Amino acid sequence: MTLHRLLPVALGICPLLLMHPAMATETSTDLTKVVFHIDDASTGRFALYLAEDHLSINPNMKITIAAYAGGVDFLLKGAMDKKSELYAPDIKKLMDLGVQFRFCAATLRFRDLDKDKVLPGVEFVPSGTYEIIRLQAEEGYAYLKP
């Protein structure tokens, strides 16, 4: 037996505790949390695809999609992608799966948008960029920019 294998045993340390974190397996109680950063509506369709794909891999994943600036446009009623497909049905489907959508209230004011034009179920936050930072710093969210 090599020295690096004997040392943990000799010290009474379980070798599993010395494993690299990437080698550990995820348990059903682990909760992966990710915030998607959307500042351009052209990435909206891809973000929806990624959210659905990630939930198919890990149904317990907590996903928040935070939009500000031009990124809020896909969250407006009647918004369509470049193939003229409405975003709303896919957003609703993801909401039903627990995905949260956050809309920057500062963008609402700066662009003089009517709050009633935003899809139902979308939550307003004071600042989209601040929300992204807060989720990472305070709630341990991973960051993804589709």
N, C-alpha and C positions, 0 to 999 in steps of 0.2 A: 504494500500500500504506500502511496506517495505521501510526503510530508504534509502537503496542503489538505489532504483528506484526513490525516491522523490528527492534526492540530485541533480542529473543532471537537472531535470526539474526546481527545485528551483533556480539553478544557471544559468538557461537559456541555458544549454548545450544540444544539441541534443543527445539523448541516442545512436543513431547510431554511433556517433563519438567515443563512448567509447567501441565499439565492439572490440574484439580481431581481429587482422589482418586475422587470419585463418578463421574467420567467414564471412569475406567480400566475395562477389562474384566477379569473374573475369568478366571484361567487354570486349567487342570485340576490344577495343583499347589497351588492355594490351598485352604486348609482352613478352612471356617467352623465355628466351635464355639459351641454355645449351651447354657446351663443353664436348665432350666425350674424355676421355684420353685413348689412345690405345698404349701400349708399347709391346704388344705381339700379333702377327697375329692370334693366336688361339682364341682371343676374337672378331675378325673381324666380323664373321657371327652373333654373338649375338648383337654386336653394330648395325649392319644393321637392324636386326629384331627390336631392341628397337627404332631406329630412325623411322622406318616405323610405328610401333605401336603408338609412341607418336604423330606422325603427324596425325594418324587417330583419335586421341582424340582431338588434337588441331592443325588444319591445319596451323595456323599462327605461330606456334612455330619455332624459329630460332635455327637450330642445326648446330654445327660445330664439325667435327670429326678430332681431331689432333693426328697424328701418328708420332712416333719416334722409334729409335732402331729397335727391331724385329717387332714392330707393323706396320712398313711401308710395310711389305711383301704382305699384302692383297691388296695393292694399285698398285701392279706391273702388267703389262700386262701378261695374261695367268695364274695368281694366282688362285689356287683352294682351297676349303675348304677340310675337312677330308672326305667328301662324293664325292669328285672329281667334285664338282660344281663350275663353274667359279664365281668369285666375281663381275666381270665387269658389267654384266647386272643389277644387283641389285644396284650397285654403281651409274650407269648411271640413273636408275629410281629415286633414291633418289636425285641426282643432279638436275634432272628435276623438283623435288618438292622443290628445294631450299636448300637442305643440302649442306654444304660446307665441302670439304675435304682438310686438310692441311698436308703437308709432310715436315718433318724436313730436311732442306738442310745440316745440320751438319751430319746427318746420311748418307745422300747421299755421302758426302765426306769421312767420316770415313769408310764406307763399300765399297767405290769405285764403287758405282752403277752408271749406265748410266741413265741420265735424260730421255732419249727417251724410257726407259722401264717402265716409270710411266704412268698410265692411263691418257688419255686426260681429262682436266678439273680440275685436282688436282692442288691445289695452293701450291707453295713452300714458306716456312717461314724459317727465319734464324735458329731458334731453336724450336723444338716441345714443349719442357718443358716451354720455355719462352712464347710461344704463349698461352699455357694453363693458365699460371699465368697472362699474359696480359689481356686475355679475361675476366678473373674473376675480376681482380683489376680495369681495365680501362673501361670495357664495361658492367659490371654487370652480367656476365654469371654465371649460376649455374654450378656445377661440377658433372660429372658422370664418374665413372670408371666401365665399364661393366665387 
